[in-house]
Amino acid sequence: MDANKTKWVLGHKVTPHDTSGDYDLMIAETPAKVQGPPPHLHNSFKESFLIVEGEMEFMVNGDVKVVRAGESVDIPPKTLHTFANNSEKPCKWINIHSPKGFRDFFEQMGVPEHEENAIEKSLAPEIINRVIARAAEFDMIIKI
């Protein structure tokens, strides 16, 4: 992994990986008891999550379920979703967006991993407000 690309994004550690295909690939880690993004949908992106370690609670179109290591969630375009690690242990997961393009969100909204207090900074009100203000630029339509 290229640690220079790793950023903390809204409390989640995200490392993008370069791909030759028309998709973005990230590996992420969510500490225990960390909420995900606000409920949102993507008009154009298909999104998949594969839980590698631990578990994550997903809300997809109002249905809530816990997804455990080895299980995945597939989210078609225009599907309202969010997620949270409500467990006592960290969760490692792989995230794919297709077609390419959503990686820019993580790169522009994230705080570089090596910065002091990067986790806390990624959850600061000014970052959250910036995400809410700019999310639609990345085809992230927030539904609060």
C-alpha positions in Angstrom: 0.0 0.0 0.0 1.1 3.5 -0.7 0.9 5.2 2.7 1.3 8.6 1.1 -2.1 8.2 -0.5 -3.8 7.1 2.8 -6.2 9.7 4.3 -8.6 9.9 7.2 -12.0 10.6 5.7 -14.8 11.3 8.3 -13.2 9.0 10.8 -12.3 6.2 8.3 -8.8 5.4 7.2 -8.9 5.1 3.3 -6.2 4.0 1.0 -6.9 4.2 -2.8 -5.3 1.8 -5.2 -4.6 2.5 -8.8 -6.6 0.4 -11.3 -6.5 -0.1 -15.0 -10.3 -0.7 -15.2 -13.2 1.7 -15.1 -13.6 1.5 -11.3 -12.0 3.0 -8.1 -10.7 0.6 -5.5 -10.0 1.5 -1.9 -9.1 -0.4 1.2 -10.4 1.1 4.4 -10.4 0.7 8.2 -13.0 2.0 10.5 -12.3 2.1 14.2 -14.8 0.8 16.7 -17.9 2.9 17.3 -17.4 5.2 14.3 -20.4 6.4 12.2 -20.3 6.5 8.5 -21.3 9.3 6.1 -24.8 10.8 6.2 -27.4 8.8 4.3 -26.7 9.4 0.6 -27.1 8.0 -2.9 -25.1 8.2 -6.1 -26.9 8.8 -9.4 -24.2 7.3 -11.6 -22.0 5.1 -9.4 -22.4 1.4 -8.6 -20.8 0.7 -5.2 -19.7 -2.5 -3.5 -18.3 -3.2 0.0 -16.5 -6.3 1.0 -15.9 -6.8 4.7 -12.4 -8.2 5.3 -12.3 -8.1 9.2 -14.9 -7.3 11.8 -18.4 -6.2 10.9 -20.2 -3.1 9.6 -23.9 -2.1 10.0 -25.4 -1.0 6.7 -28.6 0.8 5.9 -29.7 0.3 2.3 -33.0 1.8 1.3 -34.2 1.7 4.9 -33.2 -1.9 5.6 -30.5 -2.3 8.3 -28.3 -5.3 8.5 -24.9 -6.3 9.9 -22.4 -7.5 7.4 -19.6 -9.6 8.7 -16.1 -10.6 7.5 -16.3 -12.5 4.2 -19.7 -10.9 3.3 -20.4 -8.1 0.8 -23.0 -5.5 0.0 -23.7 -4.3 -3.5 -25.4 -0.9 -4.0 -26.9 0.1 -7.3 -27.1 3.7 -8.5 -29.9 5.8 -6.9 -29.9 3.6 -3.7 -30.0 5.4 -0.4 -27.3 4.0 1.9 -24.9 4.6 4.8 -22.9 2.5 7.2 -21.4 2.5 10.7 -19.1 0.4 12.8 -21.2 -0.1 15.9 -19.0 -2.9 17.2 -16.2 -2.9 19.8 -13.5 -3.8 17.2 -12.1 -2.1 14.1 -13.5 -3.1 10.7 -11.4 -3.5 7.6 -13.2 -3.3 4.2 -12.7 -3.0 0.5 -14.8 -0.4 -1.4 -15.3 -0.2 -5.2 -17.1 2.5 -7.2 -17.8 2.1 -10.8 -17.3 3.9 -13.1 -14.1 5.7 -12.0 -14.4 9.1 -10.4 -15.4 8.8 -6.7 -11.8 8.5 -5.6 -11.5 12.3 -5.9 -13.9 12.6 -3.0 -11.6 10.8 -0.7 -8.5 12.6 -1.9 -10.1 16.1 -1.6 -12.0 15.6 1.6 -9.5 13.5 3.5 -6.8 14.5 6.0 -3.3 12.9 5.2 -2.7 10.0 7.6 0.7 11.4 8.8 -0.8 14.7 10.0 -1.0 15.1 13.8 -4.5 14.3 15.1 -5.6 13.3 11.5 -8.5 11.2 12.8 -9.9 14.1 14.9 -9.3 16.6 12.1 -11.3 14.4 9.7 -14.3 14.7 12.0 -14.0 18.4 12.7 -17.1 20.6 12.0 -15.4 22.5 9.2 -14.6 19.2 7.3 -18.2 17.9 7.8 -19.6 21.2 6.6 -17.2 21.1 3.6 -18.4 17.5 2.8 -22.0 18.6 3.0 -21.4 21.6 0.8 -19.4 19.8 -1.9 -20.8 16.3 -1.8 -23.0 16.8 -4.9 -19.9 17.7 -6.9 -18.8 14.0 -6.5 -22.3 12.5 -7.2 -22.9 12.0 -3.5 -26.4 13.2 -3.0 -27.0 13.6 0.8 -30.5 12.9 2.1 -30.8 14.0 5.7 
